[in-house]
Amino acid sequence: GVAVEMRAGQVLLVLLAASAVMPAKDPLLNVCMDAKHHKTKPGPEGTLHGQCAPWKDNACCTANTSSEAHRDQSYLYNFNWNHCGVMPPKCKRHFIQDTCLYECSPNLGPWIDQVDSSWRRERILHVPLCKEDCEEWWEDCKDYVTCKDNWHKGWNWATGTNRCPWGSICRPFSEVFPEPKDLCEKIWSNSYKYTTERRGSGRCIQMWFDPAKGNPNVVVAKYYAWKKRSSPVGMENVTPEAGKAVCALPRPVLVLLPLALVLLPEG
């Protein structure tokens, strides 16, 4: 009787210790940013429109948001892609995909940054974009024209939608953004960071992916969440080493649980 009670007490202590070291839900993973149209928590959507469909199993956007993301001038931000003439479809599809990633992805937690804005409290900063995604974006848009290299600010909003500021000149993308890196990093105030990492490497965020093969950005977010916990200062400057497997954090609970089993009374 006494021996059994002592063993039961030891088991309880071990389990309490295990619960103390077991990590809580990671606040950097599977989250939605606090922004204008985002859901509070990610979750499945019955259907998402067009290019936003890859996120339908677990999304931070609603079906209405996904539909509006495909309009030339939607209620989302009253932003007009055609501010220097009609944007070609091959270029526009990248901006639609960019919008879908921003609105729908639950895998941007490691790069969420606080902002003091009238329309959002959080944004993304220095998201490592895969090399192919950035370079294809630039290649398909290089002949389109624009009057600004930073589309986040500085527009003339007198008519309620964005127009080129007074005195600006519409120039080809290839002049405004001489390299793919310029486009991806400058156009949304460093929301993205150009990388030499490739799709499928587990080290860069993909705007484009086949949902039938799963969402590759889940693994990427886990890796950078671990990097941020390991080195929270200056994570945006960390260049991952290609070809190395993602390392899992050691969990003491794996050591403690067998001990608990050893302490369990016979029978």
JOPE-V24740 format. One record per pair of residues at least 24 apart in sequence whose C-alpha atoms are under 10 Angstrom apart, sorted by the first residue. I is the first residue (numbers start at 1). J is the second residue. D is the distance in whole Angstrom. If there is no record, write none. Layout:
# JOPE-V24740
I J D
I J D
This chain:
# JOPE-V24740
3 265 9
4 263 10
4 264 9
4 265 6
4 266 9
5 265 9
6 263 10
6 265 10
7 260 10
7 262 10
7 263 6
7 264 7
7 265 7
8 260 10
8 263 8
8 264 7
8 265 8
9 263 10
9 264 10
10 260 8
10 263 7
10 264 9
11 257 10
11 259 9
11 260 5
11 261 8
11 262 9
11 263 6
11 264 7
11 265 9
12 260 8
12 263 10
13 260 9
14 253 10
14 256 7
14 257 8
14 259 8
14 260 6
14 261 10
14 263 9
15 253 9
15 256 8
15 257 8
15 259 10
15 260 7
17 252 10
17 253 8
17 256 8
17 257 10
18 251 10
18 252 7
18 253 5
18 254 9
18 255 9
18 256 6
18 257 7
18 260 10
19 253 8
20 253 9
21 251 8
21 252 7
21 253 7
21 256 10
22 251 7
22 252 8
22 253 6
22 254 9
23 251 8
23 252 10
23 253 9
26 109 10
26 222 9
26 225 8
26 226 10
27 109 8
27 110 9
27 225 9
28 106 10
28 107 8
28 108 8
28 109 4
28 110 5
28 111 8
28 112 8
28 221 8
28 222 8
28 224 9
28 225 6
28 226 9
28 228 9
28 229 10
29 106 7
29 107 6
29 108 8
29 109 6
29 110 7
29 218 8
29 221 7
29 222 7
29 224 10
29 225 7
30 58 9
30 59 9
30 60 9
30 105 9
30 106 5
30 107 6
30 108 8
30 109 7
30 218 8
30 221 9
30 222 9
31 59 9
31 60 8
31 105 9
31 106 5
31 107 7
31 108 8
31 109 6
31 110 10
31 112 10
32 59 8
32 60 6
32 61 9
32 102 10
32 103 9
32 104 8
32 105 8
32 106 5
32 107 8
32 108 8
32 109 7
32 112 9
32 122 10
33 60 8
33 102 9
33 103 9
33 104 10
33 105 9
33 106 8
33 108 8
33 109 7
33 111 10
33 112 7
33 113 9
33 114 9
33 120 9
33 121 8
33 122 6
33 123 7
33 124 8
34 112 9
34 113 10
34 114 9
34 115 10
34 119 10
34 120 6
34 121 6
34 122 5
34 123 8
35 103 9
35 115 10
35 117 10
35 119 7
35 120 4
35 121 6
35 122 6
35 123 7
36 76 8
36 77 9
36 103 9
36 118 9
36 119 6
36 120 5
36 121 9
36 122 9
37 61 7
37 62 8
37 64 10
37 65 7
37 76 7
37 77 10
37 103 7
37 104 10
37 119 10
37 120 9
38 62 8
38 65 9
38 102 9
38 103 6
38 104 8
38 105 10
38 120 10
39 103 9
39 104 9
41 106 8
42 104 8
42 105 8
42 106 6
42 107 10
43 104 10
43 106 9
48 100 10
48 104 9
49 100 10
50 96 9
50 97 10
50 100 10
51 93 8
51 94 10
51 96 7
51 97 6
51 98 10
51 99 10
51 100 7
51 101 9
51 208 9
52 96 8
52 97 7
52 98 10
52 99 9
52 100 5
52 101 8
52 103 9
52 104 7
52 105 9
52 208 10
53 100 9
53 104 9
53 210 10
53 211 8
54 100 9
54 101 10
54 104 9
54 105 10
54 207 10
54 208 9
54 209 7
54 210 7
54 211 5
54 212 8
54 214 9
54 215 8
55 100 8
55 101 8
55 103 10
55 104 6
55 105 7
55 106 9
55 209 10
55 211 8
55 214 10
55 215 8
56 104 8
56 105 10
56 211 9
57 211 9
57 214 10
57 215 10
58 104 8
58 105 8
58 106 7
58 107 10
58 215 10
59 100 10
59 101 10
59 103 8
59 104 5
59 105 6
59 106 6
59 107 9
60 100 10
60 101 10
60 102 9
60 103 6
60 104 4
60 105 6
60 106 6
60 107 10
61 100 8
61 101 10
61 102 9
61 103 6
61 104 4
61 105 8
61 106 9
62 103 9
62 104 8
63 104 10
65 99 10
65 100 9
65 103 8
65 104 9
66 96 9
66 99 9
66 100 7
66 103 8
66 104 8
67 100 10
68 96 10
68 99 10
68 100 10
69 95 9
69 96 6
69 97 9
69 98 9
69 99 6
69 100 7
69 103 9
70 95 9
70 96 6
70 97 9
70 99 9
70 100 9
71 96 9
72 96 9
73 161 8
73 162 10
77 119 10
77 161 8
77 162 9
78 157 10
78 160 7
78 161 5
78 162 7
79 151 10
79 157 10
79 160 9
79 161 6
79 162 6
79 163 9
80 161 7
80 162 6
80 163 8
81 146 9
81 162 9
81 163 10
82 144 10
82 145 9
82 146 9
82 162 10
82 163 9
83 145 9
83 146 7
83 147 8
83 161 9
83 162 7
83 163 6
83 164 7
83 170 9
84 144 8
84 145 6
84 146 6
84 147 7
84 163 9
84 164 8
84 169 9
84 170 6
84 171 9
84 172 10
85 144 8
85 145 8
85 146 9
85 170 9
86 144 9
86 145 9
87 141 8
87 143 10
87 144 6
87 145 8
87 146 10
88 140 9
88 141 8
88 143 9
88 144 7
89 140 9
89 141 9
90 137 9
90 139 10
90 140 6
90 141 7
91 136 9
91 137 7
91 138 8
91 139 9
91 140 5
91 141 5
91 142 8
91 143 9
91 144 8
92 137 9
92 140 9
92 141 8
92 144 10
93 137 9
93 140 9
93 141 10
94 133 9
94 134 9
94 136 9
94 137 6
94 138 9
94 140 8
94 141 9
94 207 9
94 208 9
95 137 8
95 141 10
97 207 6
97 208 7
98 133 10
98 137 10
98 206 10
98 207 6
98 208 9
99 207 9
100 207 8
101 205 10
101 206 9
101 207 6
101 208 9
102 191 10
102 207 9
105 207 9
105 215 10
105 217 9
105 218 10
106 217 9
106 218 8
106 221 9
107 205 9
107 215 9
107 216 10
107 217 6
107 218 6
107 219 9
107 220 8
107 221 6
107 222 9
108 205 9
108 217 8
108 218 9
108 220 9
108 221 7
108 224 10
108 225 10
109 221 7
109 222 9
109 224 9
109 225 8
110 220 10
110 221 7
110 222 8
110 223 9
110 224 6
110 225 5
110 226 9
110 227 9
110 228 7
110 229 10
110 235 9
110 236 10
111 191 9
111 192 9
111 221 9
111 224 9
111 225 9
111 228 9
111 235 9
111 236 8
112 191 10
113 191 10
123 191 8
124 188 10
124 189 10
124 190 8
124 191 5
124 192 8
125 185 10
125 188 9
125 189 8
125 190 6
125 191 4
125 192 6
125 193 8
125 236 8
126 184 10
126 185 8
126 189 9
126 190 6
126 191 5
126 192 5
126 193 5
126 194 8
126 235 9
126 236 6
126 237 9
127 185 9
127 190 8
127 191 6
127 192 4
127 193 5
127 194 8
127 195 10
127 204 8
127 205 7
127 236 8
128 184 10
128 185 10
128 191 9
128 192 6
128 193 5
128 194 6
128 195 6
128 196 9
128 197 8
128 203 8
128 204 5
128 205 6
128 206 9
128 220 10
128 224 10
128 236 8
128 239 9
129 181 10
129 184 8
129 185 9
129 191 10
129 192 6
129 193 6
129 194 6
129 195 6
129 196 9
129 197 8
129 198 9
129 199 9
129 203 9
129 204 5
129 205 5
129 206 6
129 207 8
130 192 10
130 193 9
130 194 7
130 195 6
130 196 7
130 197 6
130 198 5
130 199 6
130 200 9
130 201 9
130 202 10
130 203 8
130 204 5
130 205 6
130 206 6
130 207 8
130 208 10
131 180 9
131 181 9
131 193 10
131 194 7
131 195 6
131 196 5
131 197 6
131 198 5
131 199 7
131 204 8
131 205 10
131 206 9
132 180 10
132 194 10
132 195 9
132 196 9
132 197 9
132 198 7
132 199 7
132 206 9
132 207 10
132 208 10
133 180 10
133 184 9
133 194 9
133 198 9
133 199 8
133 204 10
133 205 9
133 206 7
133 207 7
133 208 7
134 179 10
134 180 6
134 181 7
134 182 10
134 183 8
134 184 6
134 185 9
134 192 9
134 193 9
134 194 7
134 195 9
134 196 10
134 206 9
134 207 9
135 179 9
135 180 5
135 181 8
135 183 9
135 184 9
135 194 9
136 180 8
137 180 8
137 183 8
137 184 8
138 173 8
138 174 8
138 177 8
138 178 9
138 179 8
138 180 5
138 181 9
138 182 9
138 183 7
138 184 8
139 173 10
139 174 9
139 179 10
139 180 8
140 173 10
141 172 9
141 173 7
141 174 8
141 183 10
142 172 7
142 173 5
142 174 5
142 175 8
142 176 9
142 177 8
142 178 9
142 179 9
142 180 9
142 183 10
143 171 9
143 172 6
143 173 6
143 174 7
143 175 9
144 170 9
144 171 8
144 172 5
144 173 6
144 174 8
145 169 9
145 170 6
145 171 5
145 172 4
145 173 5
145 174 9
145 175 9
145 176 9
146 170 5
146 171 6
146 172 6
146 173 6
146 174 10
146 175 10
146 176 8
146 177 10
147 171 6
147 172 9
147 173 9
147 176 8
148 173 9
148 176 7
148 177 10
148 186 10
148 187 8
149 173 9
149 175 10
149 176 6
149 177 7
149 182 8
149 183 8
149 185 10
149 186 6
149 187 6
149 188 9
149 189 9
150 176 10
150 183 9
150 185 9
150 186 6
150 187 4
150 188 6
150 189 6
150 190 9
151 186 8
151 187 5
151 188 6
151 189 8
152 186 9
152 187 7
152 188 6
152 189 7
153 187 10
153 188 9
153 189 9
193 236 8
193 237 10
195 239 8
195 240 10
196 239 9
196 242 9
197 239 9
197 240 8
197 241 9
197 242 7
197 243 10
198 242 9
201 242 7
201 243 7
201 244 9
201 245 9
202 240 10
202 242 9
202 243 9
202 244 9
202 245 9
202 246 8
203 239 9
203 240 7
203 241 8
203 242 8
203 243 9
203 244 10
203 245 10
203 246 9
204 240 9
219 246 8
220 246 9
222 246 9
222 247 10
222 248 9
223 247 8
223 248 8
